């Protein structure tokens, strides 16, 4: 009972904070945060319905929306996904995840996400057209998670994430944490609630030799190295930037479309989900999603994300709202409890030709 009171208090407090933030938001802060790759969902399943399923995300897929769902891992799960980010931009996101059940109710997970922006020509003031070499930006996030089943209905978890960003001779390193709770209730556990706080951490800044430069210092009107001046080296200091912290509040309900003598049969499931995201540095988002599942073999889903000004001349996102996806999952092994799954999702954007994500999952 004490644990349930703590969870309820946390939920109510977060909802109150979220409501105040959405009413008195600061539009001047939009776009001022760094480490924007933390907002990229690299998972094909959850992105198929726009991230509406933060309340019932399970396994490694939950690492992005609500890490509490990682506690659903039965034994071992391995996942790989690849995203063509903003088709035509030449940006790809590779994501690898591994989770392992430990103890009676705990699960540990490891996630590595790397963003590849391709090869970019090096330009300087003296060489604005390039021709002096190229560089490859690197954005890597490594997350270590732990989730636990506290009871049959309550799940919680946390993630500590290392952030690494690097361009030509300039780099930044940071750290952030995620925390989340999921609660399930109802006769058949068909009612789901979840809340998660993400990307909370200290400010970051860039450093490196790329911020240094040389300049001629004059001791008169005309520079002469031996008489009127000298050459000195200077080191610029990067301004600090904050992380794009956010709060997810979600709920969902499972409808079972067929019944047996016990009053329930899970061959045909229809899940309706909703999520509210309170962003610290961009507009708040409202997401609705629906998923149909045939047993555990096939799932198809769709979603719509809305934020202020979307699809208008004042839009602050490339996404136009709609998303869709599907999963094909096959059991294997003697007991047929292990599964292999292929996931796909598409998110519409303007401009560019959308975001396509493919994923492969193995549950042992």
C-alpha positions as CSV (number, residue, x, y, z in Angstrom):
1,X,0.0,0.0,0.0
2,X,2.9,2.4,0.9
3,X,4.5,1.8,-2.5
4,X,1.2,2.5,-4.3
5,X,0.8,5.8,-2.4
6,X,4.3,6.8,-3.5
7,X,3.5,6.0,-7.1
8,X,0.2,7.9,-6.9
9,X,1.8,11.0,-5.4
10,X,4.5,10.9,-8.1
11,X,1.9,10.8,-10.8
12,X,-0.2,13.6,-9.4
13,X,2.9,15.8,-8.9
14,X,4.2,15.2,-12.4
15,X,0.7,16.0,-13.9
16,X,0.6,19.2,-11.9
17,X,4.1,20.3,-13.0
18,X,3.2,19.3,-16.6
19,X,0.0,21.3,-16.6
20,X,1.8,24.4,-15.2
21,X,4.5,24.1,-17.8
22,X,2.1,23.7,-20.7
23,X,0.2,26.8,-19.6
24,X,3.2,29.1,-18.8
25,X,5.7,27.8,-21.3
26,X,8.5,30.0,-22.6
27,X,8.5,30.1,-26.4
28,X,11.8,32.0,-26.4
29,X,13.5,28.7,-25.3
30,X,12.5,26.8,-28.4
31,X,15.5,25.4,-30.2
32,X,18.0,26.6,-27.5
33,X,18.9,23.1,-26.1
34,X,21.7,21.0,-27.5
35,X,22.1,17.2,-27.9
36,X,18.9,17.1,-30.0
37,X,19.7,13.5,-31.0
38,X,18.3,12.5,-27.6
39,X,14.8,13.3,-29.0
40,X,15.2,10.8,-31.9
41,X,13.2,7.6,-31.4
42,X,15.4,4.9,-33.0
43,X,12.9,2.0,-32.4
44,X,10.7,0.8,-35.2
45,X,7.9,-0.5,-33.2
46,X,7.1,2.4,-30.9
47,X,7.7,5.0,-33.6
48,X,5.1,3.3,-35.7
49,X,2.4,4.9,-33.6
50,X,4.3,8.1,-32.9
51,X,5.4,7.1,-29.4
52,X,1.8,7.0,-28.1
53,X,2.5,3.8,-26.2
54,X,4.7,5.1,-23.4
55,X,2.3,3.5,-20.9
56,X,2.5,0.0,-22.3
57,X,5.9,-0.1,-24.1
58,X,7.6,-3.4,-23.2
59,X,11.2,-4.7,-23.5
60,X,14.0,-2.8,-25.1
61,X,11.5,-0.7,-27.0
62,X,10.7,0.9,-23.7
63,X,14.2,2.3,-23.2
64,X,13.3,5.4,-25.2
65,X,9.7,6.2,-24.0
66,X,9.5,4.8,-20.5
67,X,12.3,2.6,-19.2
68,X,10.0,0.9,-16.6
69,X,8.7,-1.3,-19.5
70,X,12.2,-2.9,-19.7
71,X,11.1,-5.0,-16.7
72,X,8.9,-7.1,-19.0
73,X,12.0,-8.9,-20.5
74,X,11.4,-12.6,-19.8
75,X,15.0,-13.7,-20.2
76,X,17.2,-12.2,-22.9
77,X,16.4,-9.7,-25.7
78,X,18.7,-8.4,-28.5
79,X,17.6,-5.7,-30.9
80,X,19.1,-3.8,-33.9
81,X,17.4,-1.0,-35.8
82,X,18.4,1.3,-38.6
83,X,16.7,4.6,-39.4
84,X,16.9,6.7,-42.6
85,X,16.4,10.0,-40.9
86,X,14.6,12.7,-43.0
87,X,14.9,10.8,-46.3
88,X,17.2,12.6,-48.7
89,X,19.2,14.3,-46.0
90,X,21.8,11.5,-46.0
91,X,21.5,10.9,-42.2
92,X,21.3,7.4,-40.7
93,X,20.7,6.3,-37.1
94,X,22.0,2.9,-36.0
95,X,20.7,1.5,-32.7
96,X,21.7,-1.7,-30.8
97,X,20.2,-2.9,-27.6
98,X,20.7,-5.9,-25.2
99,X,18.8,-6.7,-22.0
100,X,19.0,-9.6,-19.6
101,X,16.8,-10.7,-16.7
102,X,18.6,-10.7,-13.4
103,X,17.5,-11.9,-10.0
104,X,13.8,-12.6,-9.5
105,X,12.3,-9.4,-10.8
106,X,15.1,-7.2,-12.2
107,X,16.3,-6.5,-15.8
108,X,19.5,-4.8,-16.9
109,X,19.8,-3.3,-20.4
110,X,22.4,-1.7,-22.6
111,X,21.6,0.6,-25.5
112,X,24.0,2.2,-28.0
113,X,22.7,4.7,-30.6
114,X,25.0,6.2,-33.2
115,X,24.0,9.0,-35.7
116,X,25.9,9.1,-39.0
117,X,25.6,12.4,-40.8
118,X,27.9,11.4,-43.7
119,X,31.0,13.2,-44.9
120,X,31.1,17.0,-44.8
121,X,33.8,19.2,-46.5
122,X,36.0,21.3,-44.3
123,X,35.7,25.0,-44.9
124,X,37.5,28.0,-43.4
125,X,37.5,31.7,-43.7
126,X,40.4,31.4,-46.2
127,X,38.8,28.4,-47.9
128,X,35.1,28.9,-48.0
129,X,34.7,26.5,-50.9
130,X,36.5,23.6,-49.2
131,X,39.0,21.5,-51.0
132,X,41.1,21.0,-47.9
133,X,39.7,17.8,-46.6
134,X,36.5,16.4,-45.0
135,X,35.2,15.3,-41.6
136,X,32.5,13.0,-40.3
137,X,30.4,14.2,-37.4
138,X,29.8,11.6,-34.7
139,X,26.9,11.5,-32.2
140,X,26.9,8.5,-29.9
141,X,24.7,7.8,-26.9
142,X,25.3,4.9,-24.6
143,X,22.6,4.0,-22.0
144,X,22.8,1.6,-19.1
145,X,19.4,0.8,-17.7
146,X,17.9,-1.1,-14.8
147,X,14.2,-1.9,-14.4
148,X,12.3,-3.9,-11.7
149,X,8.9,-5.4,-11.2
150,X,7.8,-4.2,-7.8
151,X,4.5,-6.1,-7.9
152,X,2.1,-7.7,-10.4
153,X,1.0,-4.2,-11.3
154,X,3.8,-1.7,-10.7
155,X,7.1,-1.5,-12.7
156,X,9.9,1.1,-12.4
157,X,13.2,1.7,-13.9
158,X,16.0,4.2,-14.6
159,X,18.7,4.9,-17.2
160,X,22.1,6.7,-17.0
161,X,23.2,7.8,-20.4
162,X,26.6,8.9,-21.7
163,X,26.4,11.5,-24.5
164,X,29.3,12.0,-26.9
165,X,29.3,14.5,-29.8
166,X,32.3,15.3,-32.1
167,X,33.0,17.2,-35.2
168,X,36.4,18.3,-36.7
169,X,38.7,18.7,-33.7
170,X,35.8,19.8,-31.4
171,X,33.9,17.5,-29.0
172,X,31.5,17.5,-26.1
173,X,30.7,14.9,-23.5
174,X,27.8,14.8,-21.1
175,X,25.6,12.6,-19.0
176,X,21.9,12.4,-18.3
177,X,19.3,10.2,-16.6
178,X,15.9,8.8,-17.3
179,X,13.4,7.5,-14.8
180,X,9.9,6.0,-15.3
181,X,7.0,4.1,-13.7
182,X,4.3,2.0,-15.3
183,X,1.1,0.8,-13.6
184,X,-1.3,-1.8,-15.0
185,X,-4.8,-2.6,-13.6
186,X,-8.1,-4.1,-14.6
187,X,-9.6,-7.6,-14.6
188,X,-7.2,-8.6,-17.5
189,X,-4.5,-6.0,-16.9
190,X,-5.9,-4.1,-19.9
191,X,-5.6,-0.6,-18.3
192,X,-2.1,1.0,-18.5
193,X,-0.7,4.2,-17.0
194,X,2.8,5.5,-17.3
195,X,5.0,8.5,-16.5
196,X,8.6,9.1,-17.4
197,X,11.1,11.9,-17.0
198,X,13.9,11.9,-19.6
199,X,17.1,13.7,-20.5
200,X,17.8,15.3,-17.1
201,X,21.4,16.2,-16.6
202,X,24.0,19.0,-16.2
203,X,24.8,21.4,-19.0
204,X,27.3,20.5,-21.8
205,X,29.9,22.6,-23.7
206,X,32.3,22.0,-26.6
207,X,36.1,22.0,-26.4
208,X,39.1,21.1,-28.5
209,X,41.7,22.3,-30.9
210,X,39.1,23.3,-33.4
211,X,38.2,26.3,-31.2
212,X,41.8,27.7,-31.3
213,X,43.1,30.1,-33.9
214,X,46.1,32.3,-34.7
215,X,46.1,36.1,-35.3
216,X,48.6,38.8,-36.0
217,X,48.9,41.4,-33.2
218,X,50.0,44.8,-34.5
219,X,52.2,47.3,-32.6
220,X,51.4,50.1,-35.1
221,X,49.7,50.7,-38.4
222,X,51.7,48.1,-40.3
223,X,52.5,44.5,-39.3
224,X,56.1,43.4,-39.3
225,X,57.0,40.3,-37.4
226,X,60.4,41.7,-36.2
227,X,59.4,45.3,-35.6
228,X,55.7,46.1,-35.3
229,X,54.0,43.0,-34.1
230,X,53.8,39.3,-33.4
231,X,51.6,36.2,-34.0
232,X,49.6,34.9,-31.1
233,X,47.4,31.8,-30.5
234,X,43.9,32.2,-29.0
235,X,41.5,29.7,-27.5
236,X,37.7,30.3,-27.8
237,X,35.4,29.0,-25.1
238,X,32.1,27.4,-26.1
239,X,28.9,28.5,-24.4
240,X,27.2,25.9,-22.3
241,X,23.9,24.4,-23.4
242,X,21.2,22.5,-21.7
243,X,19.8,19.1,-22.5
244,X,16.3,18.7,-24.0
245,X,14.6,17.4,-20.9
246,X,10.9,16.3,-21.2
247,X,8.1,14.5,-19.3
248,X,6.0,11.7,-20.8
249,X,2.5,10.9,-19.4
250,X,0.7,8.1,-21.1
251,X,-2.3,5.8,-20.9
252,X,-3.7,3.0,-23.0
253,X,-6.5,0.4,-23.0
254,X,-6.6,-3.1,-24.5
255,X,-9.8,-4.3,-26.2
256,X,-10.0,-8.1,-26.7
257,X,-12.3,-8.6,-29.7
258,X,-13.0,-12.3,-29.2
259,X,-14.0,-14.2,-26.1
260,X,-13.9,-17.8,-24.9
261,X,-15.7,-19.6,-22.1
262,X,-13.6,-17.8,-19.5
263,X,-14.8,-14.5,-21.0
264,X,-11.5,-13.6,-22.7
265,X,-9.5,-14.7,-25.6
266,X,-6.4,-12.7,-26.8
267,X,-6.3,-13.8,-30.4
268,X,-7.5,-10.4,-31.6
269,X,-6.4,-7.3,-29.6
270,X,-7.1,-3.6,-30.3
271,X,-5.1,-1.2,-28.2
272,X,-5.9,2.5,-28.0
273,X,-3.1,4.7,-26.6
274,X,-2.5,8.4,-25.8
275,X,0.6,10.3,-24.6
276,X,1.3,13.9,-23.6
277,X,4.9,15.1,-23.8
278,X,5.8,18.3,-22.0
279,X,9.0,19.5,-23.6
280,X,11.3,22.0,-21.9
281,X,12.7,23.5,-25.1
282,X,10.1,23.0,-27.8
283,X,6.3,22.8,-28.1
284,X,4.3,20.3,-26.0
285,X,3.0,17.3,-28.0
286,X,-0.2,15.3,-28.0
287,X,-0.1,11.8,-29.5
288,X,-2.9,9.3,-30.2
289,X,-2.2,5.8,-31.5
290,X,-4.0,2.5,-32.3
291,X,-2.6,-1.0,-32.6
292,X,-4.2,-4.2,-33.8
293,X,-2.6,-7.5,-32.9
294,X,-3.3,-11.0,-34.0
295,X,-2.1,-13.2,-31.2
296,X,1.6,-12.5,-30.9
297,X,2.3,-13.1,-34.6
298,X,1.3,-9.9,-36.4
299,X,0.7,-6.3,-35.3
300,X,-0.2,-3.2,-37.3
301,X,-0.3,0.3,-35.9
302,X,-0.8,4.0,-36.6
303,X,-0.6,7.3,-34.8
304,X,-0.9,11.0,-35.0
305,X,1.2,13.6,-33.2
306,X,0.0,17.2,-32.8
307,X,1.8,20.2,-31.5
308,X,1.1,24.0,-31.7
309,X,1.6,25.4,-35.2
310,X,2.2,22.0,-36.9
311,X,1.6,22.1,-40.7
312,X,1.6,25.9,-40.7
313,X,4.1,28.5,-41.7
314,X,5.2,28.8,-38.1
315,X,5.8,25.1,-37.6
316,X,8.9,24.2,-35.5
317,X,9.1,20.6,-36.6
318,X,9.7,18.7,-39.8
319,X,7.1,16.1,-38.8
320,X,3.6,16.6,-40.2
321,X,1.8,14.2,-37.7
322,X,0.9,10.9,-39.2
323,X,2.9,7.7,-38.6
324,X,2.3,4.0,-39.2
325,X,4.1,0.7,-38.8
326,X,3.9,-3.1,-38.6
327,X,5.5,-6.1,-36.9
328,X,5.8,-9.7,-38.0
329,X,6.8,-12.0,-35.1
330,X,7.6,-15.7,-35.3
331,X,8.0,-18.1,-32.4
332,X,10.8,-20.7,-32.4
333,X,12.5,-23.2,-30.1
334,X,11.1,-26.4,-28.4
335,X,8.6,-24.5,-26.2
336,X,7.9,-21.7,-28.8
337,X,8.5,-19.1,-26.1
338,X,11.4,-17.5,-28.0
339,X,10.5,-15.1,-30.8
340,X,12.1,-13.4,-33.8
341,X,10.5,-10.2,-34.9
342,X,10.8,-7.8,-37.8
343,X,9.6,-4.2,-37.3
344,X,9.0,-1.3,-39.7
345,X,7.7,2.3,-39.2
346,X,7.2,5.4,-41.3
347,X,6.8,8.9,-40.1
348,X,5.6,11.7,-42.5
349,X,7.7,14.9,-42.8
350,X,7.7,18.1,-44.7
351,X,10.2,18.8,-46.2
352,X,12.2,15.6,-47.0
353,X,10.6,12.3,-47.8
354,X,9.8,11.0,-44.3
355,X,11.6,8.8,-41.7
356,X,11.9,5.1,-42.3
357,X,13.0,2.7,-39.6
358,X,13.6,-1.1,-39.8
359,X,14.3,-3.2,-36.8
360,X,15.1,-6.8,-35.8
361,X,14.4,-8.3,-32.4
362,X,15.2,-11.7,-30.8
363,X,13.6,-12.7,-27.5
364,X,15.1,-15.9,-26.0
